[in-house]
Amino acid sequence: MNKRQEKSSTEDHYRSVAEKFDYFYQEYYEGHIPVFMKWLDLKPSNIVADIGSGTGFIAEQLYELSGLNNPVWCVDPSAEMQETAWQRTGLYPVQKTAEEFVSDPEISQVFDRIICASATHHFIDPDAVFKGIVRSLRPGGFFIQVNTVAVGHPMFKSAEKICSTCRKNVVKPTPRLLQEMNLQGKISHQEVTTSTMTVTKSKLYEMFRCRYYELV
Ligand SMILES: C[S@@+](CC[C@H](N)C(=O)[O-])C[C@H]1O[C@@H](n2cnc3c(N)ncnc32)[C@H](O)[C@@H]1O
């Protein structure tokens, strides 16, 4: 798949799952949000951006749980995902790709925290995006990239295998790649096991039928 085909298949995927996205990821959010809160260590005065923010569920939680004074910038190119984000509290949705967003000189040194959960693998130009993210951080600010590296269910293992053969040209920014990019500042990498996700069998089958996860 070339980059254009990849982009349009990503758009189609999120168009089809947008309506049920929060329901599909409810258990994932329950396990992950306490971890995000701990890592982000937010202060009410922080200016926060969520890149690849989807429906804005995470951003709304960060806003409410930390009592932020300013809305969280939610950057996502999908109109359907952003439609839900517009209905939430404490968000400032920006319908752009990460590439478009970071190329705007107006956002230089604006953010105290930037989070990107399960979206960096969609970046068309990860090198430009990561450098842009560094430019958009204020002194003392930091960026957190969150990726799921393993899901216990065997279904995901075979899906990962198939995907790595059919999407060879898609760059997954790994800690090693980030190190090689010569970004300013420190980079650290941590693997965390979140609490076990429990979903009923009927819900899991519904998730699979709806192809809730793009690799399935
Ligand atoms: C798996 S979802 C994650 C959504 C959200 N971070 C969450 O965890 O609920 C990935 C999101 O990345 C967005 N996305 C796709 N291509 C993107 C790009 N080039 N720049 C930024 N976001 C992108 C999709 O529209 C989708 O909403």
The ligand as an SDF file (V2000), in Angstrom:
LIG
                    3D

 27 29  0  0  0  0  0  0  0  0999 V2000
   -6.5430    4.3240   17.3640 C   0  0  0  0  0  0  0  0  0  0  0  0
   -7.1960    5.9610   17.2110 S   0  0  0  0  0  0  0  0  0  0  0  0
   -6.7110    6.6230   18.7840 C   0  0  0  0  0  0  0  0  0  0  0  0
   -7.6080    7.7270   19.2400 C   0  0  0  0  0  0  0  0  0  0  0  0
   -7.2960    8.2590   20.6450 C   0  0  0  0  0  0  0  0  0  0  0  0
   -5.9240    8.6500   20.7870 N   0  0  0  0  0  0  0  0  0  0  0  0
   -7.6430    7.2150   21.6760 C   0  0  0  0  0  0  0  0  0  0  0  0
   -6.7230    6.5340   22.1680 O   0  0  0  0  0  0  0  0  0  0  0  0
   -8.8370    7.0840   21.9740 O   0  0  0  0  0  0  0  0  0  0  0  0
   -6.0590    6.7650   16.0830 C   0  0  0  0  0  0  0  0  0  0  0  0
   -6.4910    8.1780   15.6710 C   0  0  0  0  0  0  0  0  0  0  0  0
   -5.4260    8.7310   14.8700 O   0  0  0  0  0  0  0  0  0  0  0  0
   -6.0270    9.5570   13.8930 C   0  0  0  0  0  0  0  0  0  0  0  0
   -5.0800    9.8040   12.7780 N   0  0  0  0  0  0  0  0  0  0  0  0
   -4.9670    9.1510   11.5980 C   0  0  0  0  0  0  0  0  0  0  0  0
   -4.0080    9.7030   10.8430 N   0  0  0  0  0  0  0  0  0  0  0  0
   -3.4970   10.7260   11.5520 C   0  0  0  0  0  0  0  0  0  0  0  0
   -2.4700   11.7070   11.3210 C   0  0  0  0  0  0  0  0  0  0  0  0
   -1.7510   11.7220   10.1970 N   0  0  0  0  0  0  0  0  0  0  0  0
   -2.2450   12.6400   12.2670 N   0  0  0  0  0  0  0  0  0  0  0  0
   -2.9440   12.6210   13.4460 C   0  0  0  0  0  0  0  0  0  0  0  0
   -3.8980   11.7170   13.7200 N   0  0  0  0  0  0  0  0  0  0  0  0
   -4.1770   10.7870   12.7990 C   0  0  0  0  0  0  0  0  0  0  0  0
   -7.2800    8.7920   13.4820 C   0  0  0  0  0  0  0  0  0  0  0  0
   -8.2310    9.6190   12.8310 O   0  0  0  0  0  0  0  0  0  0  0  0
   -7.7500    8.2280   14.8160 C   0  0  0  0  0  0  0  0  0  0  0  0
   -8.7010    9.0510   15.4230 O   0  0  0  0  0  0  0  0  0  0  0  0
  1  2  1  0
  2  3  1  0
  2 10  1  0
  3  4  1  0
  4  5  1  0
  5  6  1  0
  5  7  1  0
  7  8  2  0
  7  9  1  0
 10 11  1  0
 11 12  1  0
 11 26  1  0
 12 13  1  0
 13 14  1  0
 13 24  1  0
 14 15  1  0
 14 23  1  0
 15 16  2  0
 16 17  1  0
 17 18  1  0
 17 23  2  0
 18 19  1  0
 18 20  2  0
 20 21  1  0
 21 22  2  0
 22 23  1  0
 24 25  1  0
 24 26  1  0
 26 27  1  0
M  CHG  2   2   1   9  -1
M  END
$$$$
